[in-house]
Amino acid sequence: MVGKADVVIVGGGVMGCALAYNLAKEGLKPVVIERSDIGGEESGANGGGVRQSARNLKEMPLAMESVRLFAQLHEELGMDVEYVRKGNLRLCSTPEDMVNMRKSVENQKAVGLQLELLDRKQVLEINPYVGDGVIGATFCPTDGHANPLLVSYAFFKKAKSLGARFYTQEEVKDIVLKKGRVAAVVTDKQRIETDLVVNAAGMAGRKIANMAGLDFPVKAVFTEALITEALPPLFPQMLGQARGLFYGRQTLHGSFFMGGFVGTEEFIYRDGKPLFNFIGPAISRLVIEYLPVLKDLHVVRTWSGIIDQTSDSIPVLGLTPEVPGFVFCTGFSGHGFGLAPVIGRLMCELIMDCRVSLPINDFCYSRFGKGADHVCACKGNAACTTATALCPNKREWLKNI
Ligand SMILES: Cc1cc2nc3c(=O)[nH]c(=O)nc-3n(C[C@H](O)[C@H](O)[C@H](O)COP(=O)(O)OP(=O)(O)OC[C@H]3O[C@@H](n4cnc5c(N)ncnc54)[C@H](O)[C@@H]3O)c2cc1C
């Protein structure tokens, strides 16, 4: 039993673990409550893409910083997370793809991303295995990939060694407010007194927000991925299709991870959980068109995952003056894995100091029209929307609301 905690994090996915690590590094003893296993939901189902290219431009500064942090994870966390930074090719097969990619390259370069539009000959120099239908691609040399199963675990292990406390197979059932502020978290096993709760619950983020009387638009997008048997190393880049129809990579073990949104075959699901794998064959057919070298490979395993897609496809981060002590860290809309190191650091900064080193205003809860713009006591930092329980300015700030 915990009794009392400075911070309770709901969710032991990659975000909850990355935040727990950062807070523990600062000397706190955060409590993480996870209803299944560490990295057991979206964070264990993903493709491992650590990508800046083809992101919402609002996320670009965060994605660039995250790429920098990924390069240090091995040393920082004391575990090899199989991070490979050898670029990302987004393959075009129609003239329309090329036109769209040209515009997109201009926009992304304008915010500082190193990105080129390549013709077929240039693509073949980087990846000689692409099919005849590939007429060009974008290439971002600083994109890459890592092993998602290792990343959450590495954050978890290091956080634990620094004093973070993790409770798995335990579900958060309620958030208690007192005078409108967070006062306690109730699980199916205990009640924890706290004045700070972080919603890092992935697809359950809306449900957790509802417990505190908050709400935001998010829907479940079902998707599927597969892994093949292994081949000797063919190419190290992350691959994607220009319209996002598939994406994938060769793992260090030699197998190929492939996922996609081809949408030609439907899921059957019960109680919100996918029952049968119907997208796998469609992904495979498409991948073979783009990478014929894989055509004789056996698929070893397929799985489905649920993406927490917000109405504008970017996450919800930070605080809201509506419920002091409630921190959003959710809604990553299918591309959160690559952001985890920077999100862990920024949410920690927000909680500890009430200021963040990169702007997160675009991701605030109030963009959905539910909260009011708020300037907290931490004047001079526009990124900070409201003070947290641990902020040195908190007491001052709380007097004012
Ligand atoms: C197939 C697939 C491929 C993807 N590929 C990529 C990719 O290549 N690159 C990329 O950047 N992103 C990718 N993503 C997205 C990425 O996986 C997510 O954005 C990221 O993992 C989100 O992490 P999270 O910690 O917010 O959520 P989660 O990993 O879902 O963690 C939330 C945790 O909260 C727990 N929880 C929920 N409710 C409660 C409760 N009441 N009490 C206690 N615990 C609770 C859950 O059990 C879960 O473990 C992909 C996603 C999928 C499904």
The ligand as a Gaussian input file, in Angstrom:
#p B3LYP/6-31G(d) Opt

LIG

0 1
 C        0.373000      -1.046000     -34.542000
 C        0.912000       0.254000     -34.032000
 C        2.055000       0.785000     -34.617000
 C        2.592000       2.002000     -34.168000
 N        3.764000       2.431000     -34.708000
 C        4.361000       3.541000     -34.209000
 C        5.627000       3.946000     -34.699000
 O        6.219000       3.284000     -35.560000
 N        6.174000       5.088000     -34.182000
 C        5.544000       5.825000     -33.220000
 O        6.074000       6.877000     -32.817000
 N        4.353000       5.430000     -32.701000
 C        3.751000       4.306000     -33.164000
 N        2.560000       3.893000     -32.646000
 C        1.933000       4.681000     -31.571000
 C        2.598000       4.428000     -30.203000
 O        2.617000       3.044000     -29.927000
 C        1.816000       5.164000     -29.119000
 O        1.632000       6.532000     -29.469000
 C        2.508000       5.102000     -27.759000
 O        2.884000       3.783000     -27.439000
 C        1.565000       5.644000     -26.694000
 O        2.106000       5.360000     -25.435000
 P        1.235000       5.586000     -24.140000
 O        2.133000       5.297000     -22.984000
 O        0.565000       6.914000     -24.233000
 O        0.038000       4.520000     -24.271000
 P       -0.030000       2.967000     -23.863000
 O        1.178000       2.230000     -24.265000
 O       -1.336000       2.440000     -24.357000
 O       -0.021000       3.021000     -22.296000
 C       -1.137000       3.382000     -21.538000
 C       -1.224000       2.406000     -20.396000
 O       -2.256000       2.819000     -19.509000
 C       -2.806000       1.664000     -18.933000
 N       -4.122000       1.995000     -18.380000
 C       -5.225000       2.407000     -19.039000
 N       -6.243000       2.609000     -18.198000
 C       -5.767000       2.340000     -16.947000
 C       -6.344000       2.367000     -15.649000
 N       -7.632000       2.706000     -15.445000
 N       -5.562000       2.019000     -14.599000
 C       -4.259000       1.666000     -14.774000
 N       -3.675000       1.615000     -15.992000
 C       -4.415000       1.955000     -17.066000
 C       -2.873000       0.697000     -20.092000
 O       -2.955000      -0.644000     -19.654000
 C       -1.599000       1.011000     -20.863000
 O       -0.540000       0.106000     -20.561000
 C        1.949000       2.713000     -33.106000
 C        0.787000       2.192000     -32.525000
 C        0.269000       0.973000     -32.966000
 C       -0.960000       0.420000     -32.328000

